Amino acid sequence: MREKIKGILAGLIFRLIAFFTLGQISPILSACIIIERDGKLLLISRSDGLGYTIPGGIVRYKETLEQCVLREAQEETGYHVALTGIVGVYSSINRDPRFRAVAIAYKGDIIDGTEHGSGEGEPCWCTPSEVFGHMAFDCEHMLKDYLSGQQRFS
């Protein structure tokens, strides 16, 4: 419930800023990482009930995209990861219903760590067929691009 309230508040605040700046505000920047092992994908079963997402989150003011992905992966899954490539850039106007956001999706590997959850939800290993149709935001598009080997810039 706490994560759902945070999302609602963030969306409300972002919309107020957009209103008062007459729409002259940049989208929120986020980053995520797709990790595959034995045909299964590392996902987060979200605690707010929105479905499954790829581990990741919003880039903080004083960090790079890469630092954000490494931090978010560790916070949400317990794993330290390495980046191995880029899946794509996702900038559809309605990709996140809470606020205007752009996401960079990376692919990577686990280096070490012990799996654990967070306030965002619980990590889980799923096949694509288990989660397609049950994913939040535009994560399904990201996974389909990853699985097809297509690099997207939209």
Backbone hydrogen bonds, N-H to C=O, Kabsch-Sander energy under -0.5 kcal/mol:
donor,donor_aa,acceptor,acceptor_aa,energy
5,I,1,M,-2.2
6,K,2,R,-2.3
7,G,3,E,-2.2
8,I,4,K,-2.1
9,L,5,I,-2.7
10,A,6,K,-2.6
11,G,7,G,-2.2
12,L,8,I,-2.3
13,I,9,L,-2.8
14,F,10,A,-2.5
15,R,11,G,-2.3
16,L,12,L,-2.2
17,I,13,I,-2.4
18,A,14,F,-2.5
19,F,15,R,-2.3
20,F,16,L,-2.7
21,T,17,I,-1.7
22,L,19,F,-1.4
23,G,18,A,-3.6
24,Q,21,T,-1.6
25,I,23,G,-1.4
28,I,100,R,-2.6
30,S,102,V,-2.7
31,A,57,G,-2.4
32,C,104,I,-2.1
33,I,55,P,-2.3
34,I,106,Y,-2.6
35,I,33,I,-0.6
36,E,108,G,-0.5
37,R,40,K,-3.0
40,K,37,R,-2.0
41,L,126,C,-3.4
42,L,35,I,-2.5
43,L,41,L,-0.7
43,L,124,C,-2.9
44,I,53,T,-2.9
45,S,43,L,-0.5
45,S,122,E,-3.1
46,R,44,I,-1.0
46,R,51,G,-2.5
47,S,120,E,-3.0
49,G,46,R,-1.1
52,Y,134,H,-2.0
53,T,44,I,-2.1
57,G,31,A,-2.2
59,V,29,L,-2.5
63,E,60,R,-1.6
68,C,64,T,-2.2
69,V,65,L,-2.3
70,L,66,E,-2.3
71,R,67,Q,-2.5
72,E,68,C,-3.1
73,A,69,V,-2.5
74,Q,70,L,-1.8
75,E,71,R,-2.8
76,E,72,E,-2.8
77,T,73,A,-2.1
78,G,73,A,-0.7
78,G,74,Q,-1.5
79,Y,73,A,-0.7
80,H,112,D,-3.2
82,A,109,D,-2.6
84,T,107,K,-3.1
85,G,107,K,-1.2
87,V,105,A,-3.1
88,G,105,A,-1.7
89,V,152,R,-2.6
90,Y,103,A,-3.2
91,S,89,V,-0.5
95,R,92,S,-1.8
101,A,99,F,-0.5
102,V,28,I,-2.8
103,A,90,Y,-2.6
104,I,30,S,-1.9
105,A,88,G,-2.9
105,A,103,A,-0.5
106,Y,32,C,-2.8
106,Y,104,I,-0.6
107,K,85,G,-2.2
108,G,34,I,-2.1
109,D,82,A,-2.2
111,I,80,H,-3.4
112,D,80,H,-1.2
114,T,78,G,-1.0
116,H,77,T,-2.3
118,S,121,G,-2.4
121,G,118,S,-0.8
122,E,45,S,-1.8
124,C,43,L,-2.4
126,C,41,L,-2.2
126,C,124,C,-0.6
130,E,127,T,-1.0
131,V,127,T,-0.9
131,V,128,P,-0.9
132,F,128,P,-2.6
134,H,131,V,-2.9
136,A,52,Y,-2.5
139,C,136,A,-1.8
142,M,138,D,-1.6
143,L,139,C,-2.6
144,K,140,E,-2.4
145,D,141,H,-2.3
146,Y,142,M,-2.6
147,L,143,L,-3.0
148,S,144,K,-1.8
149,G,145,D,-0.9
149,G,146,Y,-0.8
150,Q,145,D,-1.5
152,R,87,V,-1.7
152,R,150,Q,-0.6
154,S,89,V,-2.4
